[in-house]
Amino acid sequence: MQFSRLLPLIEQDLKRARRSSRCRRMRAPPQRNLHATIDQIHAVSVGAVAAAAPDEDERRRRISHDVKLETIPNCEPSNTMKSMSTKPTAEDVRSWAQSFDKLMKTPSGRNVFREFLRTEYSEENMLFWLACEDLKNEANKSAIEEKARMIYEDFISILSPKEVSLDSRVRDVINKKMAEPSTQTFDDAQLQIYTLMHRDSYPRFLNSSIYKSLFQRSSSTSSES
């Protein structure tokens, strides 16, 4: 696997971690340097794109197909359950309010929760968690390395629009493990994102129109049967 393309991304993350420890002692840069800073950031972004191989998009699509993420249609909350391939039972829906673990253990629960995260523009948290689960089930060494690289580029790199929120300690662990990726490379990060979804997004999900309409719908269906 060609890690040379990944090293600049890791170096960027390490530089950001070092800068964060000094940012409180630094004064804001003079205004005349602002455009130069923007130009540097733009140059890094353009360079990262230019470094991609001509067939990178095709390879990315192929890997995405290998990662069997659950998908649901882009629809209004009231119509979510009409189009889902795995329709939850009334018991399933009620169990989701009992614990976050029960919600995440069912495919239909993950799909509904992912739809909610999409409304909050934080769908990348679920996508990252699912990608990590898929990585854990991989046995082929070359496939593990390729999927780890894709996860890093899609969710860990600061250059990615889908970057997930991780603390500096976890980022340092990932950067070290990326020298020799394994199915456990993102374990700490996956746990941190799982905890974030549990503490931050899950309570709002239970109070959302998506869950409430689904609960009412399943309850009425249950009473009719």
C-alpha positions as CSV (number, residue, x, y, z in Angstrom):
1,M,0.0,0.0,0.0
2,Q,1.3,3.5,-0.9
3,F,1.4,5.3,2.4
4,S,3.3,8.2,0.9
5,R,0.0,9.9,-0.1
6,L,-1.2,9.5,3.5
7,L,1.9,10.9,5.3
8,P,1.1,14.6,4.4
9,L,-2.3,14.2,6.0
10,I,-0.9,12.7,9.2
11,E,1.8,15.4,9.3
12,Q,-0.9,18.1,9.0
13,D,-2.8,16.5,12.0
14,L,0.4,16.4,14.1
15,K,1.2,20.0,13.3
16,R,-2.3,21.1,14.3
17,A,-1.9,19.3,17.6
18,R,1.4,21.0,18.3
19,R,0.0,24.4,17.4
20,S,-3.0,24.0,19.6
21,S,-0.8,23.8,22.7
22,R,0.7,27.1,21.8
23,C,-2.3,29.0,20.5
24,R,-3.2,30.7,23.8
25,R,0.3,32.3,24.0
26,M,0.3,33.5,20.4
27,R,-1.0,36.8,19.3
28,A,-3.2,37.1,16.3
29,P,-1.1,37.4,13.1
30,P,-0.9,40.8,11.4
31,Q,-3.7,41.4,8.9
32,R,-1.2,41.6,6.0
33,N,-0.4,37.9,6.6
34,L,-4.0,36.8,6.4
35,H,-4.0,36.3,2.6
36,A,-0.7,34.5,2.7
37,T,-2.2,32.1,5.3
38,I,-5.2,31.5,3.1
39,D,-3.0,30.9,0.1
40,Q,-1.0,28.3,2.0
41,I,-4.2,26.4,3.1
42,H,-5.4,26.5,-0.5
43,A,-2.1,25.2,-1.8
44,V,-2.2,22.3,0.6
45,S,-5.8,21.4,-0.5
46,V,-5.0,21.7,-4.2
47,G,-1.8,19.6,-3.7
48,A,-3.7,16.9,-1.9
49,V,-6.2,16.7,-4.8
50,A,-3.5,16.8,-7.4
51,A,-1.6,13.9,-5.7
52,A,-4.5,11.6,-6.2
53,A,-4.1,9.0,-8.9
54,P,-6.3,9.3,-12.0
55,D,-8.3,6.2,-11.0
56,E,-8.8,7.3,-7.3
57,D,-12.5,8.1,-7.8
58,E,-13.1,4.6,-9.2
59,R,-11.2,2.9,-6.4
60,R,-13.1,5.0,-3.8
61,R,-16.4,3.9,-5.3
62,R,-15.2,0.3,-5.3
63,I,-14.2,0.4,-1.7
64,S,-17.4,2.1,-0.8
65,H,-19.3,-0.8,-2.3
66,D,-17.3,-3.2,-0.2
67,V,-18.3,-1.4,2.9
68,K,-21.8,-2.5,3.3
69,L,-23.2,0.5,5.1
70,E,-27.0,0.6,5.7
71,T,-28.7,3.2,3.6
72,I,-32.1,4.8,3.7
73,P,-33.7,7.1,1.2
74,N,-33.6,10.9,1.5
75,C,-37.2,11.5,2.5
76,E,-39.4,13.4,4.9
77,P,-39.6,12.1,8.5
78,S,-43.2,11.1,8.2
79,N,-42.4,8.9,5.2
80,T,-39.2,7.4,6.5
81,M,-40.7,4.1,7.6
82,K,-42.6,3.6,4.3
83,S,-39.4,3.2,2.3
84,M,-37.2,1.3,4.8
85,S,-36.2,-2.1,3.7
86,T,-36.2,-3.4,7.3
87,K,-39.3,-2.2,9.0
88,P,-39.0,-2.2,12.8
89,T,-41.6,-3.7,15.0
90,A,-43.5,-1.8,17.7
91,E,-41.3,-3.6,20.3
92,D,-38.2,-2.5,18.5
93,V,-39.2,1.1,18.5
94,R,-40.1,1.0,22.2
95,S,-36.8,-0.6,23.0
96,W,-34.9,2.2,21.4
97,A,-36.1,4.6,24.1
98,Q,-34.7,2.2,26.8
99,S,-31.1,2.4,25.8
100,F,-28.8,3.7,23.1
101,D,-27.2,0.2,22.9
102,K,-30.5,-1.3,21.9
103,L,-31.0,1.4,19.2
104,M,-27.5,0.7,17.7
105,K,-27.9,-3.1,17.8
106,T,-30.7,-3.2,15.2
107,P,-30.2,-2.3,11.5
108,S,-33.5,-0.5,11.4
109,G,-32.6,1.5,14.6
110,R,-29.3,2.5,13.0
111,N,-31.1,3.6,9.9
112,V,-33.6,5.8,11.7
113,F,-30.9,7.3,13.9
114,R,-28.8,8.0,10.8
115,E,-31.7,9.8,9.2
116,F,-32.0,12.0,12.4
117,L,-28.2,12.7,12.3
118,R,-28.6,13.8,8.7
119,T,-31.0,16.5,9.8
120,E,-28.4,17.7,12.3
121,Y,-25.6,17.6,9.7
122,S,-23.7,15.0,11.8
123,E,-24.3,11.9,9.7
124,E,-20.5,11.4,9.4
125,N,-20.5,10.1,13.0
126,M,-22.7,7.1,12.1
127,L,-20.8,6.6,8.8
128,F,-17.5,6.5,10.6
129,W,-18.9,4.1,13.2
130,L,-20.3,1.8,10.5
131,A,-17.0,1.9,8.5
132,C,-15.1,0.8,11.7
133,E,-17.5,-2.1,12.2
134,D,-16.9,-3.2,8.6
135,L,-13.2,-2.9,9.1
136,K,-13.4,-5.2,12.1
137,N,-15.0,-7.9,10.0
138,E,-12.2,-7.8,7.3
139,A,-9.7,-10.6,7.2
140,N,-7.6,-9.8,4.1
141,K,-4.5,-7.9,5.0
142,S,-4.4,-5.7,1.9
143,A,-8.1,-5.0,2.2
144,I,-7.6,-4.0,5.8
145,E,-4.8,-1.5,4.8
146,E,-6.9,-0.1,2.0
147,K,-10.1,0.3,4.1
148,A,-8.0,1.9,7.0
149,R,-6.6,4.4,4.5
150,M,-10.0,5.3,3.2
151,I,-11.4,5.7,6.8
152,Y,-8.5,8.0,7.6
153,E,-8.9,10.1,4.5
154,D,-12.7,10.3,4.8
155,F,-13.1,10.8,8.6
156,I,-9.8,11.6,10.4
157,S,-7.9,13.9,8.1
158,I,-8.4,17.6,8.8
159,L,-8.7,18.1,5.1
160,S,-11.8,16.1,4.9
161,P,-15.3,17.7,4.9
162,K,-16.5,14.6,6.8
163,E,-13.9,14.9,9.6
164,V,-15.3,13.6,12.9
165,S,-14.5,15.3,16.2
166,L,-11.7,13.6,18.1
167,D,-9.4,14.7,20.9
168,S,-5.6,15.1,20.3
169,R,-4.8,11.9,22.3
170,V,-6.9,9.7,20.1
171,R,-5.6,11.3,17.0
172,D,-2.0,10.7,18.1
173,V,-2.8,7.0,18.7
174,I,-4.4,6.7,15.2
175,N,-1.4,8.4,13.5
176,K,1.0,5.9,15.1
177,K,-1.1,2.9,14.3
178,M,-1.5,4.0,10.6
179,A,2.1,2.9,10.1
180,E,0.8,-0.6,10.2
181,P,-3.0,-0.6,10.1
182,S,-5.1,-3.4,11.6
183,T,-8.7,-4.0,12.4
184,Q,-8.2,-2.3,15.8
185,T,-6.6,0.9,14.4
186,F,-9.7,3.0,15.1
187,D,-11.0,1.3,18.2
188,D,-10.4,4.3,20.5
189,A,-11.8,6.8,18.0
190,Q,-14.9,4.6,17.4
191,L,-15.6,4.4,21.1
192,Q,-15.2,8.2,21.4
193,I,-17.7,8.8,18.6
194,Y,-20.1,6.2,20.0
195,T,-20.0,8.0,23.3
196,L,-20.5,11.4,21.6
197,M,-23.6,10.1,19.8
198,H,-24.9,8.6,23.0
199,R,-24.5,11.7,25.1
200,D,-25.2,14.4,22.6
201,S,-27.4,13.2,19.8
202,Y,-29.4,10.3,21.3
203,P,-31.4,12.5,23.8
204,R,-32.5,14.8,21.0
205,F,-33.4,11.9,18.8
206,L,-35.9,10.6,21.4
207,N,-37.5,14.1,21.3
208,S,-37.4,14.4,17.5
209,S,-40.4,14.3,15.2
210,I,-38.7,11.4,13.4
211,Y,-38.9,9.2,16.5
212,K,-42.2,10.4,17.8
213,S,-44.0,9.9,14.5
214,L,-42.4,6.5,14.2
215,F,-43.5,5.6,17.8
216,Q,-47.1,6.7,17.1
217,R,-47.2,4.9,13.8
218,S,-45.9,1.6,15.3
219,S,-48.2,1.9,18.3
220,S,-51.3,2.4,16.2
221,T,-50.3,-0.5,14.0
222,S,-49.8,-2.7,17.0
223,S,-53.2,-1.8,18.5
224,E,-55.0,-2.6,15.2
225,S,-53.5,-6.1,14.9
